[in-house]
Amino acid sequence: MALFWFWLYAIYSLVTRGDVLGPAAPGTKWPLWARLIILMVIYQAAAWPACTPMRRSMSYAFGGPYHGSVAAFGTDC
């Protein structure tokens, strides 16, 4: 959950100030859309290892892999 909130803060910081965790590197002229995509890829790479065990434990807790409440949220993380 902390990773998600940090990711939201990073996007907010990037859009409003143009940097994440400090000043932007000098001479770096990346467009905003490219920096946002890079942030999304980094977040997905960091959050992916927690995705499968979390989904599996939720599935077993609510009655198996085909239970209705789990199937509603059964998309990829």
Residue pairs with C-beta under 8 A, 6 or more apart in sequence:
3 43
3 46
3 47
4 43
4 47
7 39
7 43
10 20
10 21
10 39
11 36
11 39
13 19
13 20
13 21
14 20
14 32
14 35
14 36
14 39
15 32
15 36
18 24
18 32
20 39
30 38
44 77
47 77
48 77
50 77
51 76
51 77
54 77
55 70
55 74
55 77
58 70
58 73
59 65
59 67
59 70
62 69
62 70
63 70
64 70
